[in-house]
Amino acid sequence: MIWTLGLYFFRRYMMTSLWFFLGVISITYLIDFTETSGRYDNLPGYSVTGVLYLTALRLPLILQQTVPFIGLFVGMATLIALNRKSELVVARAAGISVWQFMAPFLIGATLIGLTTTLVINPLAAWGERQGTEIETKWRETAGSAKPTPIPWLRQSSGDNDVALGARAVLEDGTLLVDAVLLHFDQDGRIVLRQDARTATLKDGYWMLTDVLETRPGEIQTRLAEARVATNLNEEFVQQRLARPESVAFYDLFQKIEVARSFGIAPHALETQFHSLLSLPFLMIAMTLIAATVSLKFSRINQSRTVILGGILSGFVLYVVSVLVRAFGSSGVMPPYVAAWVPVVVAMALGATILLHKEDG
């Protein structure tokens, strides 16, 4: 009987999840398509097909970010629906404990979390890289690009001390768009500024195109091409400029190890890795929160209070998780602490409240 009932609850949970996912995907796609069309409809490279494709590329990342809330709402919706039909009352009357009928929901939440980490995240990382390239090319064609904050690179070899910055990074960091190179002397003064349309990393040098050179007290000169020697290699640049959301879960551990080998602090990559690793447990925490506010073993349900309480609890957990992860990415606290502590605390509180309900 328990297995049959558990399978029934599991199917109800997964079907509700499917409908929620379809709803979120549809609404998100329409909203993002409308917003993107409004931003790019005056650019030369704009087309409806292109915006549809760009929106589809960004959809997995948006879905990945909303999965915890989907888990919360699915848990609440399923439990409230079962409660209204008195199915939970019957289960309790048959001697089934709260943990026995909660097990299918927790298993379902874990599976959704694992799917998000192992399937949706790699798609989101690939889509983020492709989408960034498309947006950059559209803006480059229009000649009016919105600056994108990226880390500056510093290279020093002998008397050559150069800082590099750019508006956008393409091709895994080997192509800088609208690059700026600042050359310093031994006293730290700027002796040359180079503004290039593009800077491409080659073997031992940067190849600059459409270069405007500015020296203190001299007239600006323009060159079709210029070379700047560098001791940076392609792998180092990729690690230095890598954005966590553009790196798939399967590649994060390797990226972290390579970054450490170059002496780069991989706080953001480590935080992203632990966040994805803890996502199935965050889904469990969200389901436990849904259970604590939705389980009332009677016919009377105060739906508004239940829904509001669940949303507020889930929102607080999500905001705290995001805030603490920001601390981890900046190195204020260890990345594993930033990713796991909010999840573990939420799971412990949810389990404690359910145990109290069970005993009381």
N, C-alpha and C positions, 0 to 999 in steps of 0.2 A: 504493500500500500504506500509506504513512504517513497519508494522509488518511482511509483506511478505518479504520485502527487508532486514529487520533486521535478520529474520530467515535464509535467503540466505547467508548473510555475516557471521553469526554465524557458519553455516555448513561449509563454506569455511575455516574459521579460524580453526575449530576443525579438519577438514580433513588434513589441512596443518600441524597442531600440531602432529597428529598421524603419518604422514610420517616422520617428523623430529625426533620424539621420536624413531621410529623404526630404523632410520638411526644412531642416536647417540648410541642406545643400541647395534646395530650390530658392529659398529666401535670400541666402548669402550670395548666390550667383546673380540673382536679379539686382540686388543692391550694389554689389561690386561692379557689375557691368554698367549700371546707370552712372555710378560715380566715375568710373574710368572713362566712359564715353564723354562725359562732361569736361574732363581734364585734357583729353587728347583730340577732340573733334576738330580743332583748328590747326593740327599739325599736318605737314605734307604726307607723312607715312601712314596717316590714319585710315582705317577701314573697319567696317563692322565685323568682318571675319577675323581681322587681327585682334580686335578688342575681345571678341568671344573667346579666342584662343588664349589671350593673356589672362582673362578672368579664370578660365579653366586651369591654367598653370598655377594661379595663386590659391585656388580653392583648397587643395590639400593642406596647406599651411594654416589657413583660417579654420579648417575643420579640426586640425590637430590642437589648436588653441582653445576651441570650444568644446572638445570632448569631455572634460571634467563636468561642465555644466549639463551636457547632454546626459551623462551618467546620473547626475542628481535628479533631473526632471524625469528621466525614464523610471528610476527607482520610486519616486513619489507617485507618478501616474499609475504604475503597475500596482503598487501596494494599496493606493486609495481605491482603485477599481476593484481589486479583490476584496477589500474591506467593505465596500458598499454592497457587494453581492453576498456578504456574510461568509465568503469562502474561507477567510482566515479564522472566523469564529468556529466553523466546522472543523478546521484543522486543529485548532486548540482543544476543542471538545474531544477529538479523537486521541488526545494525549501527545500530539506532536509539539515539540518545544520550539521556541522562537529561533534557535540556531538551526534546527532541522529544516524549517521552511524558508529560512533566510539563505541557506547554503546555495540553492540554485541561482539566486540573485547575485550573490558574491562571486560565484563561478562565472556567470555571464559578464559581470563587470570586469573581472580579471581578463577574460578573453578579449573584450573590447579594448582594454588597456594594452594588452600584448599586440593586438592587431594594429593599434595606433603607432606603437613604438617600432614594430618590425615591418609594417607595410606602408602605412600612411606617411610616416616620417621620411623614409627615403624618397617617396614621391614628392613630398613637400619640399625637401632640400633640392631635388632636381628642378622642380617647378620654380622655386625661388631664383635659382641661378639663371634659368632660361628667361624668366620674366624680367629680371634685372637687365639682361642683355638687350631684350626687345625694347624696353623703356628707354634705355640709354641711347640706342640707335635712333629711335624716334626723336628724342630730344636733341641729339647731335645733328640730325637732319634739319631740325627747326632752328638750330643755332641759339636756343634759349633754354639751357638746361638748369634744372633745379639742383643746387649743390647737394652732394651726398657726403655726410661726414665719414671719413675713413682715416685710419691711423697714418701718421707721417712715418716715412722710412728715413733712417739715417745711415749713411755709409761713409766709412773712413778708411782710406788706404794711403799711407804716407802723408803727403801734403794735401791730398784730395779729401776734403770734408764736405759732403753734400747732403742736404735734406730734400726729400722728394714728397710731394703731395699731389693729389689729383681729384678731379670731380667725380670720376667713376672708375671702377675696376672691372675689367672684363678678362675672359679667358684664364680664369683661376689666378689672377693677379699678375699675369705677364704682360698685359696690355693696360696702360693707364691712359685715360681720356682727359684732355685738357690738363696736362701735367704741369706742375711748377717745380723747378729745381733751383735751390738756393745754394750757392757755393760760398764757403767761409774760408777766411785765411787763418793763420795760426793764432791770431788774437781774437777770433770769434766774430770778426766783422764780415758782413756780406760784401763780396767782391764781384759777384755776377749772379744775375737772375735770368733763368731761361723759362719762357712760357712756350710750351709745345702743344700742338694739336693732339698728338699721340706720343707715347713713350713705350717702346716695345723692348722687353728684356731679351737680349741675345746672349751668346756665350762670351761673357767678360765685359759687356758694355750695354748701355741703353741706346737704342736707335730712336732719335727724336725726329719728328716731321713737323714742317711749318713752324719754325722756331723763331721767337722774338727774344733777342738777347739785350739785356740792360745792364750797363756798368755805371758805377757812380761817376758823375761828371762827364759822361760820354754820350754821344748820340746813339739811340737804339738802332740795332741792325737786325735784319730779317734773313734767315737762312732756310733753304728748302729742307735740308737735313743736317743733323749734327750727331756726333757720338760722344757719350760720356762714359768713361771707364768705370767699372763697378766690380766689387768683390762679392756681390750678392749673387746667390744662385737661385734658380727657379723655385726649388723646394722651400727655401727660406722665405722668399717673398710670398709664396702661397700660404705658408703657415702664419706669417705676420699679418696678412690681410684677410685671412679666413674669417667669415662671419658664422657664428654657431648655427644659425637657422639655415644656412646653405650647405651644411655638412650632414650627411646621412648618419644615422645611428651606427651602422656597421663600420664607418670610417672614423668615428670620433676617437676611439681609443688609439688608433695609429697616429692620428693627427696630434693627439696630446703627447705621445711619446716623442714624435719628431720635433714638436715645439720645445719640449724640455731639452732635447739634444742640442738645439740651437740657443739655449739660454733664454727662451721666451716663456714668460709666465702664462700658462694656459688656463687661467681662472675661468674665463667665459666658456671655453670648450669643456672643461671638467664639470662646470655647473650644468651645462646642457646635457652632458652624458648622464649625470646622476638624476637629473630631472626626468629624462626619458626612461631611465632604469626604474625610477620610483613611480612612474605613471600608472601601472596596474594597481599599485597599492593606494594611489590617490583616488582611483576609481572605486576601490573598496571603501575608502574613507567616505567618499561622496554617497555611496549606497547605504552605509551605516547611518550617515546623517539623515538621509531620506527615510530610513526606517525609524529613527528616533522621533521624528516629527509626524510620521504617517501611521504608525501602528497604534491603533486603538481597537481593542478587541470587543467592540460593540457596534451596533447599527448606527449610532449617533456619530456624525463626523462634522467637525467645524472646519469645513473645507478652506475658507478664506484664511483662517488662522494657521492652518496646517501648511498651506501653500506659501504664505508669507514667511512663516518661520523657517521653512526649508530653504527658500530662496535666500533669505538673509544669512542663514548659517553657512550655506554653500558659498555665498559671495564673500563673506568674511574669510573663509578658509582660502579661497582663490586669491584674494587681495594679499593676504599675509604670505602665501606661497610665492607670489610674484615679487613682492617687496623683499623677502628674504633671499630669493634667487638673485635679485639685483645686487644685494650685498655680497653674495658669493661670486658673482661675475666680476665685481670690482676688487675682489681680494680682501674685503673687510672681514669676512669669516670664511672658514674652509668650505669649499664647494659641496662636499658630501653632507656637511651639517646644514647648509642652506637648502639643499634639496630634500633631505630626509626628515628633518625635525618636524616641520609642519604636518607632514603626512603621518608620521608615527603618533604625534600628539592627537591629531584628529581621529585616527583609528582607535587609540586608547580611550578617548572620551566617548566615542560612539559605542564601543564595546561595553564600557562601564555602564552607560545609560541603558543599553539593552539588557544587561545582566540584572540591573535594578528592576526593570520592567518584568523580567522573567521571575525574579524572586518575589516581587511585590504584587 
